[in-house]
Structure formats: C-alpha cells, structure tokens
Amino acid sequence: IVRSGVNVQKGQEVLIYADLDQPEFVQMVVEEAYKAKAKKVTVEWNYQPLQKLHVRHQSVKTLGEVPEWQKARLQHYVDVIPCRIHLMSEDPDGLKGINMAKLAKSRQLRYPIVKPYSDQLENKDQWCIAAVPGAAWAKKVFPGMRTGTAMEKLWEAILFTSRVTDDTVKAWEEHNSDLHDRCAYLNSLHIRQLKYRSANGTDLTVGLIPEGQFCGGETSLQGIFFNPNIPTEECFISPMRGVAEGIVYATKPLSYQGQLIDGFWIRFHEGKAVEWHAEQNNELLTKLIEMDEGSRYLGECALVPFDSPINQTGFLFYNTLFDENACCHLALGMGFADTIRDFQNKSLEDCRKLGVNDSMIHEDFMIGTPDLAITAHCRDGRTVPVFRDGTWAF
C-alpha cells in the first residue's frame, strides 16, 4: 500500500482515511509510511453509525455547510499535496435506512464549495484505495461462517487478489509492466469507438476522445508513479462525453452509500443516461444518476479480463474496489484528466473541453460476462477485436 500503492516519497505528508475495524493494521500502515521517510502521517477515522446519526439529526443546511476550519484544512492539502490512503472495511449494508435524499442534498450543497480545492489537487497527488476486513463485511461475503473464520477467509481473499507474495513489490512491478504493455498496444490502435456486445442484452457503443489514452497505473504531475487501487486489473480510459448509444446490463451488484443496487440496466442516448431500472434499490439508482448534470454521462471505460484473480476467487465482495476489478466495468460521472495525452501541459479545463466528463460522483458498475465481446473501430477504418469470450483478444 505504501510503496506499490501511493509510493510515498521522502518528506511527503500522508493522510489515511480508515474505519474503526482494523486499528492495528492502520498502525502498521502509519509505521510503514514513516519507514518510507514520510514527514507526517495523519489518520481520519470514520464510523458508519455516527454518519447515520448525523444525517438523522442535523438539518440539510447544517450537513451541507463547510465551516472555515474545514476550508483551511482543504487549503493546507492544496499547499502540501499529501499522499492519500483510503482503507476500506465498512459494512456493505451499514447505511441501510439512512435518508438518502437528505444525504444527496447535503452533498450537492457542499460540492461547489469543496470543488475548487479538489480541482487544484487534480493529478498532482498520489492516492490509493485498499481494503482490510471488517467483521460485518466478512459476514456479508461469507454468511454461513463464524465471524473469526469469515474474517480469516476475507483476509486470504484480499491478500491473494492484492498479489501479496514473498516479494510483493516485485510482483506489482511485473503486473504494472503487463498493464503498461497492454495499454501501449491499445493506444497504438487509435480507437474511435468501442462496441460492447453480450448475450445478456448489452449492446453499447462508446466514443473515445482523439487525444485520449489508456492507462494502467498513474503518474502524478510531480512525476511519481502510483497505483490508485489495490488490487487493480484494469486498463482504463475516459470516453468522449456525449457519445454513447445503446443499453448496458450490470452483472454484479453495485455497493453505493452503504447500500446495494442490483439487477439493473441503463440505456444511453447521445452519451446521456435516458432510461434505467434496478430490481433492487431503483430509487437509489435514480438518485445516483440524477446527482448532477454530469452524473448521467460516462466517465470511464475499464477493460478487465473475466478470468482475473478476483473473479477466480468465485466470491462476490460487495465492495466496488474488488468487484469492479473482477471484470470489465463502466463508471458514471467524473472522468480522469490524466487519460488525455500530454495532460501535464494542459489545464484541467482544457481536458474537459476535449471531452472528459465532470461530475461530483464517480461510480463504477460491472458489465463483464464470460461471453463479452468488445470491438475497436479505429480512426483509420480498421476493426480490431479487443475482447472475445470475456477476455483479451490479444
């Protein structure tokens, strides 16, 4: 997490966001960050029951406020550019019963105030999302087991999918090399659009930005390579805003705001989600898609083989970090400016003008199947298979 994930450099500040499930592990991460010569490590704790209490008892106006001390803290992050580590362990059902309309409205109030700070940090900082078992999460993944056994099983699954070996850093270097080579090949095709087809009904065409590029890991504007997700299996790109036609079916549940959305499809026209339905939590799916103007558009297309290590476990993790890396996925909302070639010499606004979507959300949902076919239609007129039978065609 510290070296292959955020890749902490000497003298950098580190900010860790964590739930209360694994304090000993958080302590180990803090110690490892200091071994990497971090200047200072700060931990911010989260606890879902408190979040539910705040939403229940505070007004929308109070929830949506950003007091001056929080603005000062955000400005400090802009000034020092800390590494950010997000350690996920929360209960997938931990926010069940929360007033989602109230929570969404408060986020909409906060967003315009927080956005200028996050925009200033865009592409400058290193960040990594990783996971450790929480008791409720482990019981959700392994419902028939005692809590201790379920925790142990979830640890085994996390360590396996995160490529923890005798020499984990070397394993990640080899994995990053493979992703780099696949991205280089995809970029050499100069793809105009991707066509997705699957027997479950998925029939979707997505346009790509001429200046766009597929990425594996990321490199910050400070020139530091990092892996934003552990685990990761994806070659990803941000598509052209406004260019997507057809229907896509989700193939795994989406864990959103501590609740599950399942059995859903979305239809796109002129790049915009115009129709959708979920068998479970349709109202929540609607709130997600209607969060702001940009949340109706795609921000990411990620290619992940169906035989990925995560899918090989046979488990549904009920956690997007893992389930998105089990197979191909799309994301609604914000796109990534660093998927634009030569983004280092462009402003964030320049990248968005080229077609990178902007939104207050970025939510991945899984669309991979054993028979998924993805075909690249190239700018020179060629048609090249990218995926066949759910995995790489090259």
Buried (B, 14 or more C-beta within 10 A) or exposed (E): BBBBBBBBBEEBBBBBBBBBBBEEBBEBBBEBBBEBEBBEBEBEEBEBEEBBEBBEEBEBEEBBBBEEEBBEEBEEBBEEBBBBBBBBBBBBBBBEEBBBEBBBBBBBBBBEBBEEBBBBBBBEBBBBBBBBBBBBBBBBBBEEBEEEEBBBBBBEBBEBBBBBEEEBEEBBEEBBEEBBEBBEBBBEBBBBBBBBBBEBEBBBBBBBBBBBBBBBBBBBBEEBBBBBBBBBBBBBBBBBBBBBBBBBBBBBBBBBBBBBBBEBBBBBEEBBBEEBEBEBBBEBBBBBBEBBEBBBBBBBBBBBBBBBBBBEBEBBBBBBBBBBBBBBBBBBBBBBBBBBBEBEEBEBEBBBEBBBBBBBBBBBBBBBBBBBBBBBBBEEEEEBEBBBBBBBEE
